């Protein structure tokens, strides 16, 4: 065990780590070392048995502390390799009072955004798409799925559906969907958004670089033209550790 870990995991430091069960103290001690930069991105933790022996706690205590840090995205387990400190996550705060695109949001924050396209195509609409977008049976729907990335950090998986009337060719969208809709004079002016908590499934967790079961935010948004016609139906999955949605409230009359 290195001198850094010996200092962090010493029994004396653990006992001085405030009140609560031992696993909470160990978790807090490791978290403080990560957030202070004493343990950096890519650093490997000693084996659980070594931590338990050096800190004079049980392996169950060590495992529970590490499990919580993995769930919080501060550590990651790699099968056959060990447990490592993850890259620090920069929190993004998005206000719910404005209808903007991901590209616009990130640019306003001075962040460099990009997308990895997962799918573009023209399809027969699903019953949900027909109902929400108000499509006739003979109208196709353009679907666009992509991984949203800001400053090289994956933040969200976005699955958008737009009526073929408004976007007959999804392949013309290279960066911002809203920029293309604006070019076609069908940019939405308002939206209804529903946010719910979820846990990451295998494929989504892999794309977003988080552990399976990590907290996420599932978001459904229906965007409308000034006429009241729905133009976009989007289902997105955001990293729970990287996004804060903020709403400003006023007292009703």
C-alpha positions in Angstrom: 0.0 0.0 0.0 1.4 3.4 -1.0 2.1 6.2 1.5 -0.9 8.2 0.2 -3.3 5.4 0.8 -1.7 4.5 4.2 -2.3 8.1 5.3 -5.9 8.2 3.9 -6.9 4.8 5.3 -5.2 4.9 8.7 -7.4 3.6 11.6 -6.8 6.9 13.4 -8.1 9.0 10.5 -11.1 6.7 10.1 -12.0 6.9 13.7 -11.8 10.7 13.5 -14.1 10.7 10.5 -17.2 11.9 12.4 -20.1 9.9 13.7 -22.0 7.0 12.1 -21.3 3.4 11.1 -17.8 2.5 10.1 -18.8 2.1 6.4 -20.1 5.7 6.4 -16.8 6.9 7.9 -14.8 5.0 5.3 -17.0 6.2 2.5 -16.6 9.8 3.7 -12.9 9.5 4.1 -12.5 8.2 0.5 -14.9 10.7 -0.9 -13.0 13.6 0.7 -9.7 12.3 -0.7 -11.2 12.1 -4.2 -12.8 15.5 -4.1 -9.7 17.1 -2.7 -7.6 15.5 -5.5 -5.5 13.4 -3.2 -6.9 10.5 -5.2 -6.9 11.4 -8.9 -8.7 10.2 -12.0 -7.4 6.7 -12.9 -5.9 5.9 -9.5 -6.5 2.3 -8.5 -7.7 1.5 -5.0 -5.9 -1.3 -3.1 -7.7 -4.6 -3.0 -10.6 -4.7 -0.5 -8.8 -7.2 1.7 -5.8 -4.9 2.0 -8.0 -1.9 2.9 -9.9 -4.0 5.5 -6.7 -5.3 7.1 -4.9 -1.9 7.2 -8.0 0.0 8.4 -8.9 -2.7 10.9 -12.5 -3.0 9.6 -14.3 -6.0 8.0 -14.4 -6.6 4.3 -18.2 -6.2 4.4 -17.6 -2.7 5.7 -15.1 -1.9 2.9 -17.4 -3.4 0.2 -20.4 -1.4 1.4 -18.4 1.9 1.4 -17.0 1.2 -2.1 -20.5 0.1 -3.4 -21.9 3.5 -2.5 -19.0 5.4 -4.1 -19.5 3.4 -7.3 -23.2 4.1 -7.2 -22.4 7.8 -6.9 -20.0 7.7 -9.9 -16.9 8.5 -7.9 -15.4 5.0 -8.4 -15.7 2.4 -11.1 -15.1 -1.4 -11.0 -13.4 -3.0 -13.9 -13.7 -6.7 -14.1 -10.3 -8.3 -13.7 -8.5 -5.0 -13.1 -9.8 -3.5 -9.9 -11.5 -0.4 -8.6 -10.5 3.0 -10.0 -11.2 6.7 -9.4 -13.4 8.1 -12.2 -13.0 11.4 -14.0 -14.6 14.3 -12.0 -18.0 15.2 -13.3 -18.9 18.9 -14.0 -22.5 19.7 -13.0 -24.6 21.3 -15.6 -27.5 23.5 -14.5 -30.5 23.9 -16.8 -33.3 26.3 -16.2 -36.8 25.0 -17.1 -38.1 28.4 -18.0 -36.4 28.5 -21.5 -36.8 26.3 -24.5 -33.3 25.9 -26.0 -31.4 23.1 -27.7 -28.5 21.2 -26.1 -26.1 22.9 -28.5 -27.3 26.3 -27.4 -27.2 25.4 -23.7 -23.6 24.3 -23.9 -22.4 27.2 -26.0 -24.0 29.6 -23.5 -21.9 28.0 -20.8 -18.7 28.2 -22.8 -18.6 24.4 -23.2 -17.7 22.6 -26.4 -20.6 20.2 -27.4 -20.7 17.5 -29.9 -22.8 14.4 -30.7 -22.2 10.8 -31.6 -25.0 9.8 -33.9 -26.5 6.5 -32.9 -29.3 6.4 -35.6 -30.9 8.6 -38.3 -33.8 7.2 -40.3 -37.3 7.6 -41.7 -39.9 5.2 -40.2 -43.5 4.4 -40.0 -44.7 6.1 -36.9 -45.5 4.2 -33.7 -48.9 4.7 -32.1 -47.4 7.1 -29.6 -45.8 9.2 -32.3 -49.0 9.3 -34.4 -51.0 10.5 -31.4 -48.5 13.0 -30.0 -47.4 14.5 -33.3 -50.9 14.3 -34.8 -49.8 12.3 -37.8 -52.0 10.9 -40.5 -51.5 7.2 -41.3 -49.6 8.0 -44.5 -47.1 10.4 -42.9 -43.6 9.1 -42.0 -41.6 10.2 -39.0 -37.9 11.2 -38.9 -36.0 9.7 -35.9 -32.7 10.9 -34.7 -30.8 9.3 -31.8 -27.5 10.6 -30.5 -25.2 10.6 -27.5 -24.8 14.2 -26.3 -21.3 15.2 -25.1 -19.9 18.4 -23.6 -16.2 19.0 -23.0 -15.6 15.3 -23.8 -18.0 14.2 -21.0 -21.1 12.2 -22.1 -24.2 13.7 -20.6 -27.3 12.4 -22.3 -28.9 10.0 -24.8 -31.4 11.8 -26.9 -34.1 10.2 -29.1 -36.1 12.7 -31.2 -39.0 12.1 -33.5 -40.2 14.8 -35.9 -43.0 14.6 -38.5 -41.8 14.0 -42.0 -43.9 17.0 -43.0 -41.4 19.2 -41.1 -38.2 17.2 -41.5 -38.5 14.9 -44.6 -34.7 14.1 -44.5 -33.2 13.6 -41.0 -29.7 13.2 -42.6 -29.5 17.0 -43.2 -29.2 17.5 -39.4 -25.5 17.6 -38.6 -25.3 19.5 -35.3 -28.5 21.2 -34.0 -31.9 19.9 -34.8 -33.5 23.2 -33.7 -31.2 25.1 -36.1 -32.5 23.0 -39.0 -36.1 23.4 -37.9 -35.5 27.1 -37.7 -34.1 27.1 -41.2 -37.3 25.4 -42.3 -39.3 28.0 -40.4 -40.8 25.4 -38.0 -38.8 26.0 -34.9 -40.9 25.2 -31.8 -41.9 28.1 -29.5 -43.0 26.2 -26.4 -42.8 22.7 -24.9 -44.2 20.5 -22.2 -41.6 18.5 -20.4 -42.0 15.6 -18.0 -39.0 14.5 -15.8 -38.8 11.3 -13.8 -36.2 9.4 -11.9 -34.7 6.2 -13.3 -31.8 3.8 -13.0 -29.4 3.1 -15.9 -29.7 -0.1 -17.8 -26.7 -1.9 -19.3 -26.5 -0.3 -22.8 -27.3 3.2 -21.6 -24.9 3.0 -18.7 -22.1 1.9 -21.1 -22.8 4.8 -23.5 -22.8 7.4 -20.6 -19.8 5.9 -18.8 -21.6 5.2 -15.5 -22.2 2.1 -13.5 -25.2 -0.1 -14.3 -28.0 1.0 -11.9 -26.6 4.6 -11.5 -29.2 7.3 -11.1 -30.5 9.0 -14.2 -33.2 11.4 -15.3 -35.7 10.3 -17.9 -37.2 13.3 -19.8 -40.1 13.4 -22.3 -40.6 16.6 -24.2 -43.3 17.6 -26.6 -42.5 20.8 -28.5 -45.1 23.0 -30.2 -45.3 25.5 -33.0 -47.1 28.9 -32.4 -50.2 27.3 -34.1 -50.3 24.7 -31.3 -49.2 21.8 -33.6 -46.7 19.4 -32.1 -43.4 19.5 -34.0 -41.0 17.4 -31.9 -41.4 14.5 -29.5 -38.1 13.6 -27.7 -37.3 11.0 -25.1 -33.9 11.7 -23.4 -31.9 10.0 -20.6 -29.6 12.3 -18.6 -26.8 11.4 -16.1 -28.2 12.0 -12.7 -24.7 13.0 -11.4 -24.2 15.6 -14.1 -27.4 17.5 -14.5 -29.5 19.8 -12.3 -32.8 21.1 -13.5 -33.8 24.4 -11.9 -37.3 26.0 -11.9 -38.1 29.5 -10.7 -41.4 29.8 -8.9 -43.6 32.8 -8.0 -46.4 33.1 -5.5 -49.8 32.9 -7.2 -52.3 35.7 -6.9 
